Amino acid sequence: VYMEREPEDRVRLRQEGSKSSPLYYVFNEYWGPVEVELSLSDANNVLSEPELPARFVVPGQKEELLVGLGARDPQQGFRFQLRVSAVPGPPKGELVQDIVLRTPFAPGKAYPISQGFKGRKPHLGEDSTDAIDIAMPEGSPVHAVRDGVVRDVEEDFNAGGTDEKYADKANHVRVLHDDGPMALYAHLQLASVIVRPGARVRAGQLLARSGNTGFSSGPHLHFAIQQNVGMKLVSLPFEF
């Protein structure tokens, strides 16, 4: 039985140490690196090592000690709020160019593109400017476009629609490619993913079945190639 649930936070902050000298660890549950930025707000009399704000790359399935804090003047108290933000993928300064892919469906099949590059809302964010929507009936096989490692999987959501409450409830598979970008296959059918996080997949391999979960006006596959360019996830143009 599959129950509707909230998305999990898979990059988690954990505190150790004493009240006067707290240490902060970050655990990355994903099967691939994340870039993490730590920053302070509402800070008074705080000393940090290293100095914040700072960015770190935490490998997949690892927990790392990132920062220690204390009072700049030990004779007085200190206060702060520690803010954490995370972006998937290894940070790269230059965008990968000239990306050529297999189609995310079986050879010999054909489906209409219902939205292309630079499309309308909700493809306005940089992470989806160069995404496409492929009008595939629910249950259509979705195949890998390139070799890579399955970074994360979400397949437990069972509903979709144009209400904003569905915005973060799209089943998906994200595959990290060897040169840094990631392929996102989204709006997948409930419980249809047949690859597990951490598994290596080959181009053309069956991943899942298309669906209509999350923020969606009808059955389709949302497909994008995304790259972390330094705490910013951007979509990259490609061709099949």
C-alpha positions as CSV (number, residue, x, y, z in Angstrom):
1,V,0.0,0.0,0.0
2,Y,1.4,3.4,-1.0
3,M,0.5,6.4,1.1
4,E,0.8,10.0,0.1
5,R,3.6,11.6,2.0
6,E,5.9,14.6,2.2
7,P,9.2,14.8,0.3
8,E,12.2,13.8,2.5
9,D,15.1,16.1,3.3
10,R,18.1,14.1,2.2
11,V,20.8,16.6,3.1
12,R,20.7,16.9,6.9
13,L,22.6,19.0,9.5
14,R,23.6,17.4,12.8
15,Q,25.1,19.2,15.8
16,E,27.8,17.7,18.2
17,G,30.2,19.2,20.6
18,S,29.4,21.4,23.6
19,K,27.0,24.3,23.9
20,S,29.9,26.7,23.9
21,S,31.8,25.0,21.0
22,P,29.2,23.4,18.7
23,L,30.3,21.3,15.7
24,Y,28.1,20.9,12.7
25,Y,28.1,17.9,10.4
26,V,26.2,17.5,7.2
27,F,25.0,14.1,5.9
28,N,24.4,13.6,2.2
29,E,22.0,10.7,1.6
30,Y,22.1,11.0,-2.1
31,W,24.2,8.7,-4.3
32,G,26.2,11.6,-5.7
33,P,27.9,14.8,-4.5
34,V,26.0,17.9,-3.3
35,E,27.4,21.4,-2.9
36,V,26.5,22.8,0.4
37,E,26.6,26.5,1.5
38,L,26.7,27.4,5.2
39,S,26.0,31.0,6.3
40,L,25.2,32.8,9.5
41,S,22.4,35.2,10.2
42,D,21.4,37.1,13.3
43,A,25.0,36.5,14.5
44,N,26.5,38.2,17.5
45,N,29.9,37.6,19.0
46,V,30.4,34.5,16.8
47,L,33.7,33.0,15.6
48,S,33.6,30.2,12.9
49,E,36.2,27.8,11.6
50,P,36.2,28.0,8.6
51,E,34.9,31.6,8.2
52,L,31.4,31.7,6.9
53,P,29.8,31.9,4.4
54,A,31.6,28.9,2.9
55,R,30.8,26.3,0.3
56,F,31.7,22.6,0.6
57,V,31.2,19.5,-1.6
58,V,29.9,16.5,0.4
59,P,30.2,13.1,-1.4
60,G,27.3,10.8,-1.7
61,Q,26.3,8.7,1.2
62,K,28.8,10.6,3.5
63,E,28.7,12.7,6.6
64,E,31.4,15.3,7.0
65,L,32.3,17.8,9.7
66,L,32.0,21.2,8.0
67,V,32.2,24.0,10.7
68,G,32.9,24.7,14.3
69,L,31.5,27.8,16.1
70,G,32.3,29.6,19.3
71,A,32.3,33.0,21.0
72,R,34.7,35.6,19.6
73,D,34.9,37.0,23.2
74,P,34.7,34.0,25.5
75,Q,33.7,36.3,28.4
76,Q,30.3,37.0,26.7
77,G,27.5,34.9,25.3
78,F,26.9,34.4,21.6
79,R,24.0,33.8,19.3
80,F,23.4,32.9,15.7
81,Q,21.3,31.1,13.1
82,L,23.0,28.7,10.9
83,R,21.6,28.5,7.4
84,V,22.1,25.5,5.1
85,S,21.4,25.4,1.3
86,A,22.3,22.5,-1.0
87,V,22.5,22.0,-4.8
88,P,22.8,18.6,-6.4
89,G,25.8,17.6,-8.5
90,P,29.5,18.4,-8.6
91,P,30.1,22.2,-9.1
92,K,31.6,23.0,-12.5
93,G,32.6,26.5,-13.7
94,E,31.9,25.9,-17.4
95,L,28.7,24.6,-19.0
96,V,29.1,21.3,-20.8
97,Q,28.5,21.9,-24.5
98,D,27.3,19.9,-27.6
99,I,25.3,17.3,-25.7
100,V,24.0,14.5,-27.9
101,L,21.7,11.9,-26.4
102,R,19.6,8.9,-27.1
103,T,15.9,9.5,-26.8
104,P,14.4,8.7,-23.4
105,F,12.2,6.1,-24.9
106,A,12.6,2.9,-27.0
107,P,14.0,3.0,-30.5
108,G,11.3,3.1,-33.1
109,K,8.9,4.9,-30.8
110,A,7.8,8.5,-31.5
111,Y,6.0,11.0,-29.2
112,P,5.1,14.7,-29.7
113,I,7.1,17.3,-27.8
114,S,4.4,19.3,-26.0
115,Q,6.8,21.9,-24.7
116,G,10.3,22.7,-26.0
117,F,13.3,24.8,-24.9
118,K,12.5,28.3,-23.5
119,G,8.9,27.2,-23.0
120,R,6.1,28.7,-20.9
121,K,5.4,28.4,-17.2
122,P,6.4,26.4,-15.2
123,H,9.7,26.1,-17.2
124,L,10.8,29.6,-16.3
125,G,13.5,28.7,-13.7
126,E,17.1,28.2,-14.8
127,D,16.9,24.6,-13.9
128,S,14.2,24.0,-16.5
129,T,14.6,26.7,-19.2
130,D,16.0,24.1,-21.5
131,A,13.8,21.2,-20.3
132,I,11.3,19.6,-22.6
133,D,7.9,17.9,-22.1
134,I,7.2,14.7,-24.1
135,A,3.6,13.8,-24.3
136,M,3.8,10.1,-23.4
137,P,0.8,8.1,-22.3
138,E,0.9,6.9,-18.7
139,G,2.8,3.6,-18.4
140,S,5.1,4.3,-21.4
141,P,8.6,2.9,-20.9
142,V,11.3,5.5,-20.0
143,H,14.9,4.6,-21.0
144,A,18.3,6.1,-20.0
145,V,19.7,8.6,-22.5
146,R,23.3,8.1,-21.4
147,D,25.5,6.0,-19.1
148,G,25.6,7.1,-15.5
149,V,24.9,6.4,-11.8
150,V,21.4,6.7,-10.4
151,R,21.7,9.6,-8.0
152,D,18.2,9.6,-6.5
153,V,14.8,8.1,-7.0
154,E,11.3,9.2,-6.0
155,E,8.4,6.9,-6.8
156,D,6.0,7.0,-3.9
157,F,3.7,9.8,-5.0
158,N,0.3,8.8,-6.5
159,A,-1.4,12.1,-7.6
160,G,-0.9,15.1,-9.8
161,G,-2.6,18.2,-11.0
162,T,-2.2,22.0,-11.5
163,D,-2.6,22.9,-7.9
164,E,0.7,24.3,-6.4
165,K,0.4,21.6,-3.6
166,Y,1.7,19.1,-6.2
167,A,4.8,21.2,-7.0
168,D,7.3,19.0,-5.1
169,K,5.5,15.7,-5.5
170,A,6.6,14.5,-8.9
171,N,8.1,11.0,-9.0
172,H,11.5,11.1,-10.7
173,V,14.8,9.5,-11.5
174,R,18.0,11.6,-11.6
175,V,21.1,10.1,-13.2
176,L,24.6,11.6,-12.7
177,H,26.7,11.4,-15.9
178,D,30.4,10.9,-15.8
179,D,31.2,14.4,-17.0
180,G,29.1,16.2,-14.3
181,P,25.6,16.9,-15.7
182,M,22.6,15.0,-14.6
183,A,19.5,13.8,-16.5
184,L,16.2,14.3,-14.8
185,Y,13.2,12.1,-15.8
186,A,10.1,13.4,-14.0
187,H,6.3,12.9,-13.5
188,L,6.8,9.1,-13.4
189,Q,4.2,6.6,-12.6
190,L,3.7,5.4,-9.0
191,A,6.1,2.6,-8.0
192,S,7.3,2.1,-11.6
193,V,11.1,2.8,-11.1
194,I,13.1,-0.4,-11.6
195,V,16.6,1.0,-10.9
196,R,17.9,1.7,-7.4
197,P,19.9,4.6,-6.1
198,G,23.6,4.0,-6.5
199,A,23.2,1.6,-9.5
200,R,25.1,2.2,-12.7
201,V,22.9,2.3,-15.7
202,R,23.7,2.1,-19.4
203,A,22.3,4.2,-22.3
204,G,19.1,2.6,-23.5
205,Q,18.4,0.8,-20.2
206,L,14.8,0.8,-19.0
207,L,14.4,3.1,-15.9
208,A,10.7,3.5,-15.2
209,R,7.4,4.2,-16.7
210,S,6.0,7.7,-17.5
211,G,3.1,9.1,-15.5
212,N,1.2,12.2,-14.4
213,T,2.5,12.8,-10.9
214,G,3.3,16.2,-9.4
215,F,2.6,19.6,-10.9
216,S,1.2,18.4,-14.2
217,S,-1.6,19.2,-16.6
218,G,-1.6,15.8,-18.2
219,P,0.4,12.7,-18.8
220,H,3.9,13.5,-20.0
221,L,7.6,13.0,-19.3
222,H,9.5,16.1,-18.1
223,F,13.1,15.7,-19.3
224,A,16.1,17.9,-18.6
225,I,19.9,17.9,-18.5
226,Q,21.0,19.9,-15.5
227,Q,24.4,21.0,-14.2
228,N,25.5,22.7,-11.0
229,V,27.5,25.8,-11.9
230,G,28.3,26.7,-8.3
231,M,25.2,26.7,-5.9
232,K,23.0,27.1,-9.0
233,L,21.3,24.4,-10.9
234,V,20.9,25.2,-14.6
235,S,19.5,23.3,-17.5
236,L,21.6,22.7,-20.6
237,P,20.5,22.5,-24.3
238,F,20.9,19.1,-25.9
239,E,19.9,17.2,-29.0
240,F,18.7,13.7,-29.6
